[in-house]
Amino acid sequence: MSKVVKFGGSSLADAKQFRKVADIIHADPERKYVVPSAPGKRFKEDTKVTDMLYRCYDEVAVQGKDFTEAFAPIRERYNGIISDLGLTLNLDEEFAKIGENFKAAVGSDYAASRGEYLNGIVLANYLGFEFIDAARAIFFDNKGNFDADTTDACLGALLDKTPKAVIPGFYGAMPDGTIKTFSRGGSDFTGSVVAKAAKVDLYENWTDVSGFLVADPRIVENPEGISVITYSELRELSYMGAGVLHEDAIFPVRSANIPINIKNTNAPQDAGTLIVPTSHAPASEHVITGIAGKKNFSVISIEKDRMNSNKGFLRKLLQVLENHDIFPEHMPTGIDTVSVVVNSSELDGQREKLTERLVEVVKPDHFEIIDGLALIAVVGRGMRSVKGTATRVFAALSHANINIRMIDQGSSELNIIIGINAGDFDKAIKVIYDMFILSE
């Protein structure tokens, strides 16, 4: 079994963490390709190297400050790691090259990417692996979109002749060679891309937690962990705000049917969470797999007599929303009613114009925008075969005197999404958790 392993910023924050990472990699000869993030925070008040680079670039390229002085904290950070690890590596040439590019104002993407780039060089040197600059093998097209086909072909060919390598995460190259970074979760995405190109059997994503939890630990005290979760369940929970792994990071490996194992660098003995393409086994002894949610939604509520027989009504409604760059999250309907749930931020600065246009186009009998909505998703493949799951959700909320303002369930029966007042968000998460986890 061959593996790609990705380590987050907290896993590579200092020399002590580097040693943990090296022990993990050397403990399994199948861990052949490593994707590192830039050094993260060493303690609560610390600054991530990526943020330091953004600030340094602004000071040099925009404000015209001296590079040597502005870059000094970053230089010290890397040289400190190198010294503590006892390496003979010298990054002065790399630092000088970065200085030249900062002064030439080559772009903030280049600046941000240097955290992963430098960390990759250090880690490759420490492990005795080959270093592969991601700009040589991960590509974007002229519009700045990730070029999956070109990357897969080039990176795959490169890895075929490289037994063990470190490939920094977060960035790639445009057709003209300029550096382009991924958005949020970029290093996770790189790990997934490398796993697909290398055709490995498992993608291990190492972070500072032992996998996914059933609920947010900031809301529920000591929630249970999730041992096995499907890609579909993960996407539902990630989209609704669950952390650990950004939803975009799953697509390359999902298409290749490669499982992901979320592991804890500081507790490598923990099994973590295994993310698999499909599973017919129960998620756990519980009916549900996880609970997640988000706040700051609004409901565009429309009533119109005989709406169900008014051809093109929904098309006209959606066209108006599209013209205002508003994306519907959910759209439960009745015979004469439709409720469109949207992110409240998308209404900023255009409520009046949107109202005027909707009234003009769809001619509703009643129209209003209601703010202060939160959405909670109860997700689980086990829900498909167990009757009464929705009833238990509603009962838990009813007993807690929480009013349900919206209900939406997909045909797959994988999730139940409810809308509640934002002020009841934490309470709702807790009572649903208690109903399905603590009471079972």
C-alpha positions in Angstrom: 0.0 0.0 0.0 1.4 3.4 -1.0 0.4 6.6 0.7 0.4 10.4 0.4 0.7 12.2 3.7 -0.2 15.9 4.2 0.8 17.8 7.3 -0.9 21.0 8.3 0.8 24.2 9.7 0.4 23.2 13.4 2.1 19.9 12.6 5.2 21.7 11.3 5.2 24.8 13.5 8.7 24.2 15.0 11.6 21.7 15.2 9.8 19.6 17.8 6.9 19.1 15.5 9.2 18.4 12.6 10.7 15.5 14.6 7.2 14.1 15.2 6.4 14.3 11.5 9.7 12.6 10.6 9.0 9.8 13.1 5.5 9.3 11.6 6.8 9.2 8.0 9.8 6.9 8.8 7.5 4.5 10.8 5.8 3.5 7.6 7.8 2.9 4.3 4.6 3.3 2.3 4.4 7.0 3.2 6.2 8.0 0.0 5.0 11.5 -0.9 4.7 14.3 1.6 2.7 17.6 1.2 3.6 20.2 3.9 1.9 23.4 4.8 3.8 26.5 6.0 4.7 26.7 9.7 1.6 27.5 11.8 1.3 29.0 15.3 3.6 27.6 18.0 1.4 29.1 20.7 -1.9 31.1 20.9 -0.4 34.5 20.4 2.0 33.4 17.7 1.7 34.4 14.0 1.5 32.0 11.1 4.3 32.3 8.6 1.8 32.8 5.8 0.4 35.9 7.6 4.0 37.1 8.2 4.7 36.8 4.5 1.6 38.7 3.5 2.6 41.5 5.9 6.2 41.5 4.7 5.2 41.7 1.1 3.0 44.7 1.8 5.7 46.5 3.6 8.3 45.9 0.8 6.2 46.0 -2.4 3.6 48.5 -1.4 5.2 50.6 1.4 8.8 50.5 0.0 10.4 49.3 3.3 13.7 47.6 3.5 13.4 43.9 2.7 16.1 42.7 5.1 14.5 44.3 8.0 10.9 43.3 7.1 11.9 39.7 6.3 14.0 39.2 9.5 11.3 37.5 11.6 10.6 35.0 8.8 14.3 34.4 8.3 14.7 33.7 12.0 11.8 31.4 12.0 13.2 29.1 9.4 16.8 29.4 10.5 15.7 28.5 14.0 14.0 25.3 12.8 17.1 24.4 10.7 19.4 25.0 13.6 17.3 23.1 16.1 17.1 20.1 13.7 20.9 20.1 13.4 20.8 20.5 9.6 23.6 22.1 7.5 21.0 23.5 5.1 21.5 27.2 4.1 18.5 29.1 2.7 20.3 32.4 2.1 20.1 32.1 -1.7 16.4 31.4 -1.5 15.9 34.3 0.9 17.7 36.6 -1.6 15.6 35.4 -4.5 12.4 36.1 -2.5 13.8 39.6 -1.7 14.3 40.4 -5.4 10.8 39.2 -6.2 9.2 41.1 -3.4 10.9 44.3 -4.5 9.7 43.6 -8.0 6.2 43.3 -6.7 5.5 40.0 -8.4 2.3 39.4 -6.5 0.8 38.4 -3.2 0.2 34.8 -4.4 3.9 34.4 -4.8 4.5 35.9 -1.4 2.1 33.6 0.4 3.4 30.5 -1.4 6.9 30.9 -0.1 5.9 29.6 3.3 5.1 26.1 1.9 8.0 26.4 -0.6 10.6 27.0 2.1 9.1 24.5 4.5 9.1 21.9 1.8 12.9 22.4 1.2 13.6 22.1 4.9 11.4 19.0 5.4 12.9 17.3 2.3 16.4 17.9 3.6 15.5 16.6 7.0 13.8 13.4 5.6 16.3 12.7 2.9 13.5 12.9 0.3 13.7 14.7 -3.1 12.1 18.2 -3.2 9.7 18.9 -6.0 8.6 22.5 -6.5 4.8 22.5 -6.9 5.2 25.1 -9.7 6.9 22.4 -11.8 3.9 20.0 -11.6 0.7 21.7 -10.5 -0.9 24.0 -13.1 -3.7 26.5 -13.6 -5.1 27.7 -17.0 -5.1 31.2 -18.3 -8.3 32.1 -16.4 -6.7 31.0 -13.1 -8.7 27.7 -12.9 -7.0 24.6 -11.7 -5.9 22.5 -14.7 -6.7 19.0 -13.5 -5.8 17.1 -16.7 -2.4 18.7 -17.3 -1.5 18.5 -13.6 -2.5 14.8 -13.4 -0.4 13.9 -16.5 2.7 16.0 -15.6 2.7 15.3 -11.9 2.0 11.6 -12.4 4.9 11.2 -14.8 7.2 13.0 -12.4 6.2 10.9 -9.4 6.6 7.7 -11.4 10.3 8.3 -11.5 10.6 9.7 -8.0 10.5 7.1 -5.2 10.0 9.5 -2.3 9.4 13.3 -2.5 8.2 16.4 -0.7 5.8 18.5 -2.7 4.7 21.8 -1.0 1.0 22.5 -0.8 -1.1 25.6 -1.5 0.2 26.7 -4.9 1.0 25.9 -8.5 1.9 27.8 -11.7 0.0 29.7 -14.4 0.9 29.0 -18.1 3.4 31.9 -18.0 5.1 30.5 -14.9 3.8 33.0 -12.4 2.7 31.6 -9.0 -1.0 31.0 -8.3 -2.3 29.9 -4.9 -5.4 27.8 -4.2 -8.1 29.3 -2.0 -9.0 28.1 1.5 -7.9 24.5 2.2 -5.2 24.8 -0.5 -2.7 22.4 1.0 -5.4 19.8 1.6 -6.4 20.1 -2.0 -2.7 19.7 -3.1 -2.5 16.5 -1.0 -5.6 15.2 -2.8 -4.2 16.1 -6.2 -0.9 14.4 -5.4 -2.7 11.3 -4.2 -4.7 11.0 -7.4 -1.6 11.6 -9.6 0.5 9.0 -7.7 -2.4 6.5 -7.8 -1.8 5.7 -4.1 -4.0 3.5 -1.9 -4.5 6.0 0.9 -4.3 9.8 1.5 -3.4 10.6 5.1 -4.2 14.1 6.2 -2.4 14.9 9.4 -3.6 17.8 11.6 -3.9 18.6 15.3 -7.2 16.7 15.9 -8.0 13.0 15.8 -10.5 13.2 13.0 -14.0 14.4 12.7 -16.3 14.8 15.7 -20.1 14.3 15.7 -20.6 17.9 16.8 -18.7 21.1 17.3 -16.7 20.8 20.6 -17.1 24.5 21.2 -20.8 23.8 21.6 -21.0 20.2 22.8 -18.6 19.2 25.6 -16.4 16.2 24.6 -18.4 15.0 21.6 -17.8 11.5 20.2 -15.6 11.0 17.3 -16.5 9.6 13.9 -14.6 6.5 12.9 -15.9 6.1 9.3 -17.6 8.6 7.1 -18.5 8.6 3.4 -17.6 11.3 1.0 -21.2 12.3 0.7 -21.6 12.7 4.4 -18.4 14.6 4.6 -19.5 17.0 1.9 -22.8 17.6 3.7 -21.1 18.3 7.0 -18.3 20.4 5.6 -20.7 22.5 3.6 -22.6 23.2 6.7 -19.5 24.4 8.6 -17.8 21.3 10.0 -14.0 21.9 10.2 -10.9 19.7 9.8 -11.1 19.2 6.0 -12.4 21.7 3.4 -15.0 20.2 1.2 -13.1 21.1 -2.1 -10.2 18.9 -1.0 -12.1 15.7 -1.4 -12.9 15.9 -5.1 -9.7 14.6 -6.7 -9.4 11.6 -4.5 -13.2 11.0 -4.6 -13.1 10.6 -8.4 -10.2 8.1 -8.0 -11.9 6.2 -5.1 -9.0 6.8 -2.8 -9.9 6.9 0.9 -8.7 9.7 3.2 -7.6 9.1 6.8 -7.7 12.2 9.1 -4.9 11.7 11.7 -3.5 13.6 14.7 0.2 14.4 14.5 0.3 14.7 18.3 -1.5 11.4 18.8 -0.5 9.2 15.9 -1.8 6.1 17.7 -5.4 7.4 17.4 -7.3 5.8 14.5 -8.7 9.1 13.4 -11.5 9.3 10.8 -11.5 7.2 7.7 -13.3 8.8 4.7 -14.5 6.3 2.2 -16.3 6.4 -1.2 -19.2 4.3 0.0 -20.0 2.1 3.0 -22.9 -0.2 3.7 -21.8 -0.6 7.3 -23.5 1.6 10.0 -21.7 4.8 10.7 -21.6 3.8 14.4 -24.0 2.5 17.0 -25.9 5.7 16.4 -28.4 6.5 13.7 -26.7 9.8 12.7 -23.1 10.4 11.7 -22.8 14.1 12.5 -24.4 17.5 13.2 -23.3 20.8 11.8 -24.7 24.2 11.1 -24.2 27.8 10.1 -25.8 31.1 11.0 -26.5 34.4 9.1 -29.1 33.3 6.7 -32.2 35.1 5.4 -35.5 33.8 4.0 -37.1 35.4 0.9 -40.7 34.4 1.5 -43.2 34.6 -1.4 -46.9 33.7 -1.5 -48.9 33.7 -4.7 -52.3 32.2 -5.3 -52.3 29.2 -7.7 -48.5 29.4 -7.9 -48.4 25.7 -8.7 -50.3 26.2 -12.0 -48.3 29.3 -13.0 -45.9 28.0 -15.6 -42.4 29.4 -15.4 -42.9 31.0 -11.9 -39.9 29.4 -10.3 -37.7 30.0 -13.4 -38.5 33.7 -13.3 -37.8 33.8 -9.6 -34.5 32.1 -9.9 -33.5 34.3 -12.9 -34.0 37.4 -10.8 -31.9 36.0 -8.0 -29.2 35.0 -10.5 -29.2 38.5 -12.0 -28.5 39.9 -8.5 -25.7 37.3 -7.9 -27.7 35.6 -5.1 -27.3 31.8 -4.7 -30.2 29.9 -3.1 -29.1 27.6 -0.3 -32.5 25.9 0.0 -35.9 26.4 -1.5 -38.7 24.5 0.2 -42.1 25.1 -1.5 -45.8 24.6 -1.0 -48.7 24.8 -3.4 -48.9 28.6 -3.1 -45.7 29.5 -1.3 -42.0 29.3 -1.8 -39.2 30.2 0.6 -35.7 30.9 -0.7 -32.9 30.6 1.9 -29.9 32.7 1.1 -26.8 34.0 2.8 -27.7 37.3 4.4 -24.5 38.9 3.2 -25.6 38.4 -0.4 -28.5 40.8 0.2 -26.2 43.6 1.4 -26.8 46.8 -0.6 -29.4 45.4 -2.9 -32.5 44.6 -0.8 -34.6 47.5 -2.2 -33.7 46.8 -5.8 -34.2 43.1 -5.4 -37.6 43.6 -3.8 -38.7 45.9 -6.6 -37.6 43.5 -9.3 -39.2 40.4 -7.6 -42.5 42.2 -7.2 -42.3 43.4 -10.8 -41.4 39.9 -12.3 -43.3 37.4 -10.1 -46.1 39.6 -8.9 -46.5 37.9 -5.5 -49.6 38.3 -3.3 -47.2 38.6 -0.3 -43.5 39.1 -0.1 -41.0 39.6 2.8 -37.4 39.0 3.7 -36.9 37.5 7.1 -33.4 37.7 8.7 -31.8 35.9 11.7 -32.0 32.3 10.4 -29.6 29.5 11.3 -29.4 26.2 9.5 -28.6 22.9 11.1 -27.9 19.7 9.2 -28.4 16.3 10.8 -26.4 13.9 8.6 -26.1 10.1 8.4 -26.3 7.2 6.0 -28.0 5.2 8.8 -31.0 7.5 8.6 -32.1 5.8 5.4 -33.0 2.5 7.1 -34.3 3.8 10.4 -37.8 5.1 10.7 -38.7 8.1 12.9 -35.4 10.0 12.6 -37.1 13.3 11.6 -39.7 12.8 14.4 -36.9 12.5 17.0 -35.2 15.7 15.7 -38.5 17.6 15.9 -39.3 16.2 19.3 -35.9 17.2 20.7 -36.4 20.8 19.5 -40.0 20.9 20.7 -39.1 19.8 24.2 -36.5 22.6 24.2 -39.1 25.2 23.1 -37.2 25.8 19.9 -39.4 26.9 17.0 -38.7 25.3 13.6 -38.9 27.8 10.8 -37.9 25.6 7.9 -37.6 21.9 7.1 -35.8 20.4 4.1 -34.9 16.8 3.4 -33.3 15.5 0.2 -34.6 12.5 -1.7 -31.4 10.6 -0.7 -32.5 10.7 2.9 -28.9 11.4 3.9 -29.7 14.5 5.8 -32.4 16.6 7.4 -31.9 20.4 7.3 -33.8 22.6 9.7 -34.0 26.4 10.0 -34.3 28.0 13.4 -33.8 31.4 15.0 -30.1 32.1 15.2 -30.4 32.7 18.9 -31.3 29.1 19.4 -28.4 27.7 17.4 -26.2 26.3 20.2 -29.1 25.0 22.2 -30.5 23.2 19.2 -27.1 21.5 18.5 -26.9 20.3 22.1 -30.5 18.9 22.3 -30.1 17.0 19.0 -26.8 15.6 20.1 -28.4 14.5 23.4 -31.3 12.9 21.6 -29.2 10.8 19.2 -25.9 10.2 21.0 -26.3 10.4 24.8 -29.8 8.8 24.9 -28.9 5.8 22.7 
